[in-house]
Amino acid sequence: MKYEAVIFDWAGTTVDYGCFAPVQAFLDAFHEYGIDPTMEEVRGPMGMLKIDHIRTMLQGERISALWRDKYGRDWTEKDVQDVYELSEKKILEILPDFADPKPYVTETVASLREMGMKIGSTTGYTDEMMSIVVPKAKELGYEPDCWFSPNAVENYGRPYPYMIFKNMETLGLSDVRAVIKVGDTVSDIREGIHAGMKTVGIVEGSSVLGLSKGEFDALTEKEQREQYERAEKIYKEAGADYVIRDIRGLLDIVK
């Protein structure tokens, strides 16, 4: 079957190499509550609706214990909301600096459009966050045909497939088999699987890899290969159909 559209994620997939804006916001928010999460604890739930991300972190055994030690009680849904609101405030402050398209994005998207493909997008960001990211990315050369945040689907973010279906409705697509979901997190892969479509995990600049461009470029060829294999294993275990080094690999798939 000929592919008709690609549904991209945002941070870590098309913009914000390494997906660092949400990471920094989560780290800062928890720190203000006296808890310093590990990078694994922060990145594990990446791609979810942001409040679900906070809840998942608090459900972790280590963070739950730290919260209990700090406050003498278990965390509550009010705590989830409080930490989320603080993280949202912090991410809104830094987002303008994390909207640059990743390498090869603008030219690859242009090539996809030349092939007749439509470009959609889903995100774990809220509409308010996207109001910052979208214009900045457009200014720098990247603009999908449409995008939807969890706000558009009653806050049923990933791994629910509803944002994808909103894209398909807007783009006039009738068959999930003709659409590819591309992302940089396990949540992205699950979202695409739940929508019934082929899924692609991107390695370089991804949240799964968790490295800045400088950190990745500083690795030896052997170390880069090991990092690729580690990320590939994570994506494949999540059910991804394809794993690509960077966005250019998508052209080989759709051809």
Kinemage of the C-alpha trace (Angstrom):
@kinemage 1
@onewidth
@group {chain A} dominant
@subgroup {mainchain}
@vectorlist {calphas} color= white
{ca met a 1} P 0.000 0.000 0.000
{ca lys a 2} L 1.204 3.492 -0.840
{ca tyr a 3} L 1.723 5.738 2.160
{ca glu a 4} L -0.263 8.968 2.135
{ca ala a 5} L 0.826 10.717 5.338
{ca val a 6} L 3.303 10.863 8.192
{ca ile a 7} L 2.290 11.836 11.724
{ca phe a 8} L 5.314 13.233 13.574
{ca asp a 9} L 5.905 13.910 17.238
{ca trp a 10} L 7.483 17.249 18.198
{ca ala a 11} L 10.211 17.487 20.871
{ca gly a 12} L 12.964 14.966 20.215
{ca thr a 13} L 11.536 14.015 16.816
{ca thr a 14} L 11.286 17.156 14.682
{ca val a 15} L 12.494 19.889 17.071
{ca asp a 16} L 14.528 20.140 20.298
{ca tyr a 17} L 17.415 17.733 19.723
{ca gly a 18} L 17.537 15.383 22.714
{ca cys a 19} L 14.092 16.479 23.976
{ca phe a 20} L 15.584 18.655 26.703
{ca ala a 21} L 12.858 21.250 27.340
{ca pro a 22} L 10.463 18.898 29.162
{ca val a 23} L 13.346 17.162 30.927
{ca gln a 24} L 14.629 20.434 32.367
{ca ala a 25} L 11.148 21.519 33.431
{ca phe a 26} L 10.469 18.237 35.250
{ca leu a 27} L 13.866 18.286 36.956
{ca asp a 28} L 13.399 21.872 38.127
{ca ala a 29} L 9.839 21.296 39.349
{ca phe a 30} L 10.688 18.226 41.422
{ca his a 31} L 13.813 19.925 42.765
{ca glu a 32} L 11.686 22.727 44.200
{ca tyr a 33} L 9.767 20.050 46.096
{ca gly a 34} L 13.024 18.706 47.523
{ca ile a 35} L 13.343 15.685 45.231
{ca asp a 36} L 15.961 15.150 42.516
{ca pro a 37} L 14.842 12.512 39.999
{ca thr a 38} L 17.314 10.502 37.980
{ca met a 39} L 17.450 11.021 34.227
{ca glu a 40} L 15.940 7.564 33.749
{ca glu a 41} L 13.000 8.476 35.999
{ca val a 42} L 12.398 11.664 34.031
{ca arg a 43} L 12.733 10.180 30.568
{ca gly a 44} L 10.896 6.905 31.166
{ca pro a 45} L 7.355 8.334 30.755
{ca met a 46} L 8.356 10.845 28.065
{ca gly a 47} L 5.729 11.462 25.410
{ca met a 48} L 2.765 11.154 27.766
{ca leu a 49} L 0.357 13.939 28.596
{ca lys a 50} L 2.457 16.046 30.952
{ca ile a 51} L 0.261 15.572 34.053
{ca asp a 52} L 0.270 11.809 33.436
{ca his a 53} L 4.048 12.037 33.181
{ca ile a 54} L 4.237 13.632 36.646
{ca arg a 55} L 1.869 11.012 38.093
{ca thr a 56} L 3.925 8.180 36.594
{ca met a 57} L 7.105 9.602 38.094
{ca leu a 58} L 5.483 9.860 41.530
{ca gln a 59} L 4.294 6.270 41.232
{ca gly a 60} L 7.900 5.111 40.913
{ca glu a 61} L 9.182 3.251 43.959
{ca arg a 62} L 12.172 5.505 44.653
{ca ile a 63} L 10.380 8.836 44.177
{ca ser a 64} L 7.375 7.613 46.212
{ca ala a 65} L 9.730 6.732 49.072
{ca leu a 66} L 11.535 10.074 48.827
{ca trp a 67} L 8.208 11.916 48.907
{ca arg a 68} L 7.122 9.931 51.980
{ca asp a 69} L 10.420 10.683 53.743
{ca lys a 70} L 10.215 14.374 52.852
{ca tyr a 71} L 6.571 15.021 53.744
{ca gly a 72} L 5.694 12.203 56.146
{ca arg a 73} L 2.868 10.943 53.925
{ca asp a 74} L 2.146 9.443 50.534
{ca trp a 75} L 1.654 11.782 47.580
{ca thr a 76} L -1.872 12.747 46.558
{ca glu a 77} L -3.579 13.880 43.370
{ca lys a 78} L -3.267 17.443 44.670
{ca asp a 79} L 0.507 16.924 44.765
{ca val a 80} L 0.390 15.688 41.162
{ca gln a 81} L -1.474 18.842 40.166
{ca asp a 82} L 0.863 21.116 42.119
{ca val a 83} L 4.045 19.627 40.659
{ca tyr a 84} L 2.489 19.650 37.186
{ca glu a 85} L 1.504 23.320 37.404
{ca leu a 86} L 5.025 24.226 38.495
{ca ser a 87} L 6.569 22.188 35.664
{ca glu a 88} L 4.202 23.820 33.185
{ca lys a 89} L 5.230 27.279 34.391
{ca lys a 90} L 8.883 26.360 33.999
{ca ile a 91} L 8.546 24.831 30.535
{ca leu a 92} L 6.662 27.865 29.239
{ca glu a 93} L 9.590 30.009 30.317
{ca ile a 94} L 12.197 27.992 28.396
{ca leu a 95} L 10.283 26.691 25.345
{ca pro a 96} L 11.315 29.517 22.971
{ca asp a 97} L 14.884 28.236 23.261
{ca phe a 98} L 13.929 24.626 22.407
{ca ala a 99} L 11.972 24.905 19.151
{ca asp a 100} L 14.802 24.641 16.611
{ca pro a 101} L 14.197 21.923 13.989
{ca lys a 102} L 16.551 18.972 14.271
{ca pro a 103} L 19.094 18.281 11.515
{ca tyr a 104} L 17.596 17.181 8.168
{ca val a 105} L 13.993 17.864 9.235
{ca thr a 106} L 13.122 20.709 6.879
{ca glu a 107} L 14.629 19.094 3.787
{ca thr a 108} L 13.164 15.662 4.577
{ca val a 109} L 9.686 17.086 5.115
{ca ala a 110} L 10.037 18.970 1.815
{ca ser a 111} L 10.976 15.703 0.076
{ca leu a 112} L 7.970 13.923 1.621
{ca arg a 113} L 5.672 16.658 0.358
{ca glu a 114} L 7.184 16.377 -3.115
{ca met a 115} L 6.167 12.710 -2.979
{ca gly a 116} L 2.588 13.791 -2.272
{ca met a 117} L 2.671 13.001 1.449
{ca lys a 118} L 0.673 14.967 4.006
{ca ile a 119} L 2.334 15.939 7.268
{ca gly a 120} L 0.487 15.743 10.578
{ca ser a 121} L 1.626 15.896 14.173
{ca thr a 122} L 0.746 14.877 17.713
{ca thr a 123} L 2.416 16.027 20.913
{ca gly a 124} L 2.563 15.702 24.666
{ca tyr a 125} L 2.617 19.504 24.897
{ca thr a 126} L -0.514 21.491 25.700
{ca asp a 127} L -2.061 24.043 23.338
{ca glu a 128} L -0.478 26.822 25.404
{ca met a 129} L 2.962 25.282 24.990
{ca met a 130} L 2.381 24.721 21.289
{ca ser a 131} L 1.449 28.376 20.862
{ca ile a 132} L 5.127 29.039 21.582
{ca val a 133} L 6.733 26.123 19.756
{ca val a 134} L 4.732 26.153 16.511
{ca pro a 135} L 5.415 29.781 15.411
{ca lys a 136} L 9.081 29.476 16.351
{ca ala a 137} L 9.504 26.225 14.408
{ca lys a 138} L 7.668 27.748 11.433
{ca glu a 139} L 9.993 30.741 11.516
{ca leu a 140} L 12.909 28.291 11.340
{ca gly a 141} L 11.465 26.274 8.455
{ca tyr a 142} L 9.279 23.501 9.883
{ca glu a 143} L 5.478 23.514 9.777
{ca pro a 144} L 3.211 20.435 9.598
{ca asp a 145} L -0.111 20.619 7.761
{ca cys a 146} L -1.886 20.228 11.083
{ca trp a 147} L -1.201 19.268 14.687
{ca phe a 148} L -3.229 18.263 17.725
{ca ser a 149} L -2.394 18.254 21.416
{ca pro a 150} L -4.154 16.309 24.187
{ca asn a 151} L -6.323 19.413 24.720
{ca ala a 152} L -8.102 18.581 21.443
{ca val a 153} L -9.140 15.111 22.652
{ca glu a 154} L -10.419 15.680 26.201
{ca asn a 155} L -6.851 15.286 27.478
{ca tyr a 156} L -6.647 11.650 26.381
{ca gly a 157} L -3.000 11.906 25.358
{ca arg a 158} L -0.646 9.073 24.478
{ca pro a 159} L -0.820 6.132 24.406
{ca tyr a 160} L -4.445 6.783 23.373
{ca pro a 161} L -4.635 7.146 19.558
{ca tyr a 162} L -7.190 9.967 19.436
{ca met a 163} L -4.767 12.745 18.443
{ca ile a 164} L -3.778 10.628 15.439
{ca phe a 165} L -7.409 10.184 14.443
{ca lys a 166} L -7.966 13.959 14.655
{ca asn a 167} L -5.048 14.375 12.261
{ca met a 168} L -6.513 11.811 9.888
{ca glu a 169} L -9.902 13.520 9.948
{ca thr a 170} L -8.380 16.932 9.238
{ca leu a 171} L -6.104 15.619 6.488
{ca gly a 172} L -8.902 13.611 4.862
{ca leu a 173} L -7.224 10.216 5.338
{ca ser a 174} L -9.394 7.092 5.292
{ca asp a 175} L -7.013 4.195 5.992
{ca val a 176} L -4.645 3.849 8.952
{ca arg a 177} L -2.556 1.445 6.861
{ca ala a 178} L -1.580 4.373 4.628
{ca val a 179} L -0.234 6.428 7.550
{ca ile a 180} L 3.055 6.198 9.463
{ca lys a 181} L 3.586 7.400 13.046
{ca val a 182} L 7.107 8.666 13.787
{ca gly a 183} L 8.422 9.504 17.243
{ca asp a 184} L 11.259 9.361 19.732
{ca thr a 185} L 9.592 7.724 22.755
{ca val a 186} L 7.937 4.449 23.711
{ca ser a 187} L 4.698 6.429 24.134
{ca asp a 188} L 4.905 7.490 20.471
{ca ile a 189} L 5.247 3.891 19.361
{ca arg a 190} L 2.329 2.752 21.506
{ca glu a 191} L 0.195 5.606 20.192
{ca gly a 192} L 0.800 4.487 16.620
{ca ile a 193} L 0.213 0.828 17.420
{ca his a 194} L -3.090 1.666 19.114
{ca ala a 195} L -4.096 3.577 15.980
{ca gly a 196} L -3.357 0.493 13.874
{ca met a 197} L -0.537 1.948 11.789
{ca lys a 198} L 3.149 1.350 11.107
{ca thr a 199} L 5.472 2.991 13.633
{ca val a 200} L 8.985 4.384 13.344
{ca gly a 201} L 11.434 5.222 16.127
{ca ile a 202} L 14.123 7.853 15.529
{ca val a 203} L 17.454 7.399 17.313
{ca glu a 204} L 19.600 10.538 16.935
{ca gly a 205} L 18.344 13.442 19.033
{ca ser a 206} L 15.671 11.292 20.664
{ca ser a 207} L 14.471 11.167 24.242
{ca val a 208} L 15.256 7.447 24.197
{ca leu a 209} L 18.900 8.287 23.477
{ca gly a 210} L 18.869 11.280 25.841
{ca leu a 211} L 22.023 12.944 24.495
{ca ser a 212} L 22.681 16.439 23.207
{ca lys a 213} L 24.119 16.764 19.710
{ca gly a 214} L 27.503 17.651 21.174
{ca glu a 215} L 27.446 14.591 23.426
{ca phe a 216} L 26.441 12.299 20.574
{ca asp a 217} L 29.008 13.719 18.148
{ca ala a 218} L 31.738 13.285 20.782
{ca leu a 219} L 31.151 9.529 20.940
{ca thr a 220} L 33.416 7.177 19.048
{ca glu a 221} L 31.941 5.255 16.134
{ca lys a 222} L 31.770 2.160 18.346
{ca glu a 223} L 30.016 4.075 21.125
{ca gln a 224} L 27.516 5.551 18.673
{ca arg a 225} L 26.776 2.066 17.359
{ca glu a 226} L 26.244 0.805 20.919
{ca gln a 227} L 23.876 3.684 21.640
{ca tyr a 228} L 21.979 2.972 18.425
{ca glu a 229} L 21.618 -0.688 19.362
{ca arg a 230} L 20.393 0.238 22.851
{ca ala a 231} L 17.757 2.596 21.445
{ca glu a 232} L 16.755 0.094 18.765
{ca lys a 233} L 16.141 -2.553 21.431
{ca ile a 234} L 13.873 -0.174 23.385
{ca tyr a 235} L 11.858 0.726 20.291
{ca lys a 236} L 11.580 -2.863 19.085
{ca glu a 237} L 10.471 -4.092 22.511
{ca ala a 238} L 7.765 -1.413 22.404
{ca gly a 239} L 6.605 -2.831 19.066
{ca ala a 240} L 8.131 -0.417 16.535
{ca asp a 241} L 8.072 -1.612 12.924
{ca tyr a 242} L 11.142 0.407 11.947
{ca val a 243} L 14.052 2.124 13.674
{ca ile a 244} L 15.996 4.824 11.802
{ca arg a 245} L 19.173 6.675 12.680
{ca asp a 246} L 17.737 10.071 11.743
{ca ile a 247} L 14.695 11.445 9.922
{ca arg a 248} L 16.247 10.887 6.485
{ca gly a 249} L 15.733 7.149 6.950
{ca leu a 250} L 12.020 7.762 6.616
{ca leu a 251} L 12.434 8.416 2.892
{ca asp a 252} L 13.651 4.857 2.337
{ca ile a 253} L 10.604 3.500 4.174
{ca val a 254} L 7.971 5.482 2.284
{ca lys a 255} L 9.615 4.773 -1.081
